[in-house]
Amino acid sequence: MKNFEYIDEITFVKLSSEQQKEILEYRSINGLIKRKLNSIDRKREQIKLQQHEVKQLKKEHTKLLKKVKVYSKSYNPIISIVPNIKKGNIYWNCNVKVRGNLKSIYLGSDKLVRKYLQEQYSTRLNISKTKLKKLIDFEVRDKITDMIIDNYKKFQNTTLRLEDLV
C-alpha cells in the first residue's frame, strides 16, 4: 500500500476545495484501511489462541478416550453358553466374543456344572439343558462384562473357570 506524503496545513489551504475533498477522502480511506488491518491482526491472534486451546482439548480428549472406550459398542461382549458333546459326555463352554475376538471358557462337565450350581444356588440336578444354559448365562454375564470393562487385555490373557465366573 502506497502512502501519501504529509501535506502541511499551508499547502492544504491553498488547494481547491475539490482537491481538498479528494485528500480528505484519501485520508479517511487510509485510516479505515489501517483500522481494518489492525482488526485482522487482532483476529489472527485470537485464532492462534483458540487453535492452541483446541490442541490442548484434543490432547485431553485422547486421554479420556482411552478410559471410556471400553464402554463403546465394540466392547460389549456377546456371550453364549454352549454344550459340547464328546464321546457321549456333555461339557459346557462359555464363548465370549468381544471386538471380533473369540474367547472360549471351559466351564466343566455336565455333571460338575450341575453339582456346582446345586450347591451354590439350590437347583435341581435334573433341570433341562435350556434352563441350565439360561441360569449359567444369567450368572456369568455381569461378571464377564465387569472383567472386560475393568481390564480388557487382562481378560483376554487370563484362563478362567466356572468358579471364577459364578
Secondary structure, DSSP 4 states (H G I P E B T S, - for coil): -PPPPP--HHHHHHS-HHHHHHHHHHHHHHHHHHHHHHHHHHHHHHHHHHHHHHHHHHHHHHHHHHHHGGGSGGGS-EEEEEEEEETTEEEEEEEEEETTEEEEEEEEEHHHHHHHHHHHH---TT--HHHHHHHHHHHHHHHHHHHHHH-HHHHHHS---HHHH-
